[in-house]
Amino acid sequence: MKRRDWWPLAALGFLLLQTGSAVAFDGAAPALGLQSAPLQEEAWQRTPSGVQYTTLAGWTTEASGSAIFMSKPEDDARMAIVEVDARTADDAVALAWKRYRSDAQPTLRGSRARPSRNGWLLVQTYDYASAEAPGRILRAQVLHEGSAWVVVIMDLPAAVMQRREAQVTRLLSSIRAKNYVPETLVGRQARDLDPARIAALVQFVEEARISLDIPGLALGVVQRGEVKYAGGLGIRQVGSDEKVDASTRFLTASVTKPLTSLMLAKLVDMGRLDWDTPAVQVLPSFKVGDAELTKRIRVRHMLCACTGIPPQDMEWVLFGDEMTPEDVLGVLGGVAPTARTGELYQYSNLMAAAGGYLGGQVSHAGLPLGAAYDRAMQALVFDPLGMASTTFDYDVALKGNVALPHGTTIDGDTVVSSMGYNRMSIPMRPDGGAWSNINDMTRYLQMELSSGRLPDGGRYIGEAALLERQKGQVARGGVDQWYGMGLKADRRLGIQQVFHGGSMAGYQAEVYWLPENNAGYVLLMNADVGVHLRGLLADRFLEILFDIDRNAVTTLKALPATLMQERAEQRAQLRVPLDSTTLERLAPAYVHPVLGTIRIVRDGPKTWFDFDGWRTEVAMTPPSDEGQVLESISPSVAGFQFTLTQVDGARALVLNDPPNTYTFVEGDRALPRANALESSDSGQSVGGSTR
């Protein structure tokens, strides 16, 4: 799901692209001359000066002097790598624009320094805007080292950027200074994680917890089959003195996906399923918004993010409390592909949920989808691995030793978040609804690192079925990075790294391991801001394991000030409470035939959007050419944007979630959910929602 988040995304690293945050100027496309045929595979190339980069499969590429032009004509998408002679980054980007398109110059919105990488000593990103082309992303990135100045220009429709973000990121991450030699850990001996090294790791995590204001977290570390550490730091809830320990439950969010794919692997290992069985053969109710693609999808595709099915989350995000697992399949049945299978990494939560329900039916045919899945996970995963505290039952999970979720207010305070948003994941639970603790999750990690064996030496699952999940099904957003089946993997340092993270309202989670070095960890946190610790901990873990320096400590020290600055910039864009003119424009309620009803609630000076299952306060953003936008600002659910408009004379709200838009029209009576889902066709959702 794409939305503006209150934990500033820019601080995650130089590669994270915030779709929709910048737009392009209008003007003619650059004259590229005779086009070569689109490339079928990615390949390493060099610019005239010797700078390395990788071409993109499916894009047309042409060299013209000191510039490399890339285009995807059917998507109206263009990028360029331009080498210039310059003295400063500002000079470099100005010269590059003249080389790229001489008939118009963009309007700068802002620029930001990024961490150095790939031998470049300076990395600077520029964002641009144009009222004439508000539907485009226009961005430039300047790379500098020695006498070399390289500018990468990105000029794409916002919807295309959302769909091809992984490819754009892969291009950026591939550009290497002429004499740069990538760091490698091949041949290096992993150190024993003795008490001193574990203490250093725990100290780093605790310093991060305090400096980032994460109330509580739990960490588990495994090496060579042994649990080296399992414990908690901090508290379960702000204002309480109840400590987090290894038995404290957290919502694991998308770390549930590896567990779901493990259940499917167990069925394959038992001979009850095959990775290449057509999905519809096992689950007849399964379909996507393309009949031919439905026939071609195999079991291995259910959790691969590779089918061409794009993200489609608003149905469950806004009104999941009214949905059943059967409704989830109904929504998926209306989602049409936006790419060929294997072409693009597109993270589909709906497909992952369907994969879990498929496995449940193989294990317990005839039971309702949810009950069958729950029983399959209990019998095939939780019980054999000794994960006695792991559950999908929210009522059970929220009793006793549980960490409550926390978010950040628009003024920077850490507070308890509402649990309502997280309950939306109940019908989506194979995708992200498991509750667990560090004791249970380290048992799971022990099995992964032992290639399917249990701590007593007995075999839980065969290696072939287990490891098939790690094989790349589609390239992700970086060099040597791929997505398997509910698992991410890469070889960025020459060694295999396998991991998956998770985010839900007020919770962050990560499981990470090095198969070739037999070590890994699990991290569970009860605050949104914990997202920043996830990547940093991987770097610190590698530092301690291999005695290398990846600047994890230095980066952590600089991060709080960066977050504070970005939060202040975001806060300056918001106005609360709503003014009287805006309040008069709001109807008492709005309805969408699939998503349901939004009720407008006044509480003193505050204005809330109430979706029944959860609600959020809203603020005004600066007026734009699209009209007045209201933005959600409650902790953990901030960043949803609604544009005030009219449809056929009626007041309306438009929710933009690229590539989809949803139009809510004044009223308060929606169709029954089953009828609404049946009224959707395979190509376009009703009520103004487009794909």
Secondary structure, DSSP 8 states (H G I E B T S, - for coil): -----SS-GGGG-TT---TTS--B---------S-----SS--EEE-TT--EEE--TT-EEEEETTEEEEEEGGGTEEEEEEEE--SSHHHHHHHHHHHH-TT---EEEEEEEE--BTTBSEEEEEEEE-TTBTTEEEEEEEEEETTEEEEEEEEEEHHHHHHHHHHHHHHHHH-B-TT------TT-------HHHHHHHHHHHHHHHHHHT--EEEEEEEETTEEEEEEEEEBSSTT---B--TT-BEE-GGGHHHHHHHHHHHHHHTTS--TTSBHHHH-TT---S-HHHHHH-BGGGTTSS-SS-----HHHHHHGGG--HHHHHHHHTT---SS-TTTS----HHHHHHHHHHHHHHHSTTS-HHHHHHHHHIIIIIHHHT-TT-BS-HHHHTSSSB---EEE-TTS-EEE--SHHHHTTGGGHHHH--EE-HHHHHHHHHHHHTTTB-TTS-BSS-HHHHHHTTS-SEE-SSTTEEE-SS-EEE-TTSS-EEEEEEEETTEEEEEEEETTTTEEEEEEESSGGGHHHHHHHHHHHHHHHHT---SHHHHHHHHHHHHHHHHHHHHHT-B-S--HHHHHH--SEEEETTTEEEEEEEETTEEEEE-SS-EEEEEE---BTTB-EEEE-STTSTT-EEEEEEETTEEEEEEEETTEEEEEEE-S----HHHHHHT--SS--STT-B-
